[in-house]
Amino acid sequence: MFTRSPNQMFRLFRGVSQARKFSTKNRDIETKAAQAASKDARVPRMMSGPQRSMIQALDDYEADPSWSVNQRNMVDRLFYAPVASTESQIRNDMKTAHRLMAKFDFDDMVWNHISARCLYDQTEDCCDLPLDSFLITPGGMHFSEVRSEDFVFDTVDECGNIIHSGIYQHRPDIRSIIHTHTPAIMTVSVLKSGFKFLTQDSAAFYNKIGYHDWEGLHCSEVEKERIAENLGSEGIALFMRNHGATVVGRSVQEAWVRTYYLDRCCKVQLAAMATGDELIECPEDLLKHAQSQIEEFFPHGKYEWRALSRLVDK
């Protein structure tokens, strides 16, 4: 069991060897943890030995009553942000997501929308949000000024209600949805060839992108069925032709980070196409391999969210 001080844990995470400073007992613990990590195929091999040992030890530390609150908070800050489990946490994550959209220029004045709901399975006892409802951008506010208490259960933007409700009805695994009109995403939405898999970042979207033809403003109850159908049962991003895109996730942080990477992939694609040179697209077998690595080791939002939150909480 790991019982090191926060400073020692931090040095270990940074890959700095402290073996000579540890007691024989601590050296034995580190050796055993490293051996366990080397045998565990779930630990990323691209990380250093000490980093792998730390990740391997996370399950142990969470169950260790000897860890202080400060120690737990420090490791949480270093490694990952938990998925929101109360309405107040969901509201706070949504506020952060809106502020980040404004900071990264993903917003569109007072338009676009982000929504979130609690876990679909009531047995998981997520929070006090009604099972059949979701919180969404209120409308009429710039994303940089939205507060946690501003989110509503029914937005004034009817298009937002149509897009989000349709997806939630057909995808019980989805807990957050982001609809955006970034210039790069809109540009790719008008290309007949659509989205291209050119970089390793694009692997996360392999076989998980859908397309929905433009039908004017999304205000029809009938269209929401087609939106959900075009996203599919496993899709994570839907390009809405001549319009923008809708990105989904199992948490607010996952949906936001997926949106970030989708926009960046579109920017890279457009920059590459502008050169006029022949494009080198990623092979399908490597896209599948990289996708499984991302999902297993680095799911979107898990490791980035705390740092992203600090950007807008200053």
Secondary structure by P-SEA (a helix, b strand, c coil): cccccaaaaaaaaacccccccccaaaaaaaaaaaaaaaacccccccccaaaaaaaaaaaaaaacccccaaaaaaaaaaccccccccaaaaaaaaaaaaaaaaaacccccccccccccccccccccccccccccccccccccccccccccccccccccaaaaaaaaaaaaccccccbbbbbbcaaaaaaaaccccccccccccccccccbbbbccccccccaaaaaaaaaaacccccbbbcccccbbbbcccaaaaaaaaaaaaaaaaaaaaaaaaccccccccaaaaaaaaaaaacccccccccaaaaaaaaac
